[in-house]
Amino acid sequence: MVAQLNDDERKAALAKLPGWQYDGERDAISRSFKFSDFTEAFAFMTRVALHAEKADHHPEWFNVFNRVDILLTTHDAGENGGLSQRDLDLAAVIEACA
């Protein structure tokens, strides 16, 4: 099982991830990215997918044309899943890919 972040850890982490929002219902973080066209959005998703697969930690995401919405949570964190360091690490990688 992966350790779930507490409120102080989450707040400190989000301060370092501008644009990411906390979703209290899912104990997750999310962000929407916009690109110039579908090809650019898909290329971004491909870069993220390669990192996510290597880390064995996969985002929930949604793509329409030039927009990619991403939600990160760890399904085996705590008793019911929630935000973990794995999510923060992947969010940092996603920022670098964007």
C-alpha positions in Angstrom: 0.0 0.0 0.0 1.2 3.5 -0.8 1.1 6.3 1.8 -1.6 8.8 1.4 -0.7 12.5 1.8 -2.0 14.4 4.8 -3.5 17.9 4.5 -0.2 19.8 5.2 1.7 17.7 2.7 -1.0 18.2 0.0 -1.1 22.0 0.6 2.7 22.3 0.4 2.9 20.2 -2.7 0.1 22.1 -4.5 1.9 25.4 -3.8 4.7 24.0 -6.0 2.4 22.9 -8.8 0.7 26.0 -10.2 -2.4 25.3 -12.3 -3.2 22.0 -10.5 -6.4 22.0 -8.4 -7.4 19.7 -5.5 -10.5 17.6 -6.0 -11.7 16.8 -2.4 -14.3 14.3 -3.5 -11.7 12.1 -5.2 -8.7 13.1 -3.0 -7.0 13.9 -6.3 -5.4 16.7 -8.3 -6.4 17.8 -11.7 -5.4 20.2 -14.5 -6.5 21.1 -18.0 -4.0 21.7 -20.8 -4.7 23.4 -24.1 -2.6 23.1 -27.2 -2.7 24.6 -30.7 -4.2 21.5 -32.3 -5.0 17.8 -31.9 -1.6 16.7 -33.1 0.2 18.7 -30.4 -2.2 17.5 -27.7 -1.7 13.9 -28.8 2.1 14.3 -28.8 1.9 15.6 -25.3 -0.2 12.6 -24.2 2.3 10.2 -25.8 5.2 11.8 -23.9 3.2 11.5 -20.7 2.2 8.0 -21.4 5.8 6.8 -21.8 6.7 8.3 -18.4 3.6 7.0 -16.8 4.2 3.4 -18.1 7.8 3.5 -16.9 6.6 4.6 -13.4 3.7 2.1 -13.5 1.4 5.0 -12.5 -1.2 6.0 -15.0 -3.3 9.2 -15.2 -7.0 9.4 -15.7 -7.4 11.7 -18.7 -9.8 13.0 -21.3 -8.9 14.5 -24.7 -11.0 16.5 -27.1 -9.2 18.1 -30.0 -6.7 20.5 -28.5 -7.6 20.0 -24.8 -6.3 17.3 -22.4 -7.8 17.1 -18.9 -5.8 15.1 -16.4 -6.7 13.7 -12.9 -4.2 12.1 -10.7 -4.9 9.9 -7.7 -3.4 6.7 -6.3 -5.9 3.8 -6.2 -3.9 1.9 -3.6 -3.1 4.8 -1.3 -4.7 4.6 2.2 -7.9 2.6 2.7 -9.9 4.0 -0.2 -7.2 5.5 -2.5 -6.1 9.1 -2.6 -3.4 11.6 -3.2 0.2 10.2 -2.8 3.7 11.2 -3.6 3.4 9.2 -6.8 0.8 11.7 -8.1 3.0 14.6 -7.3 5.9 13.0 -9.1 3.8 12.3 -12.1 2.4 15.9 -12.1 6.0 17.3 -12.2 6.7 15.0 -15.2 3.5 16.2 -16.9 4.6 19.8 -16.3 7.9 19.1 -18.0 6.2 17.4 -20.9 3.9 20.3 -21.4 
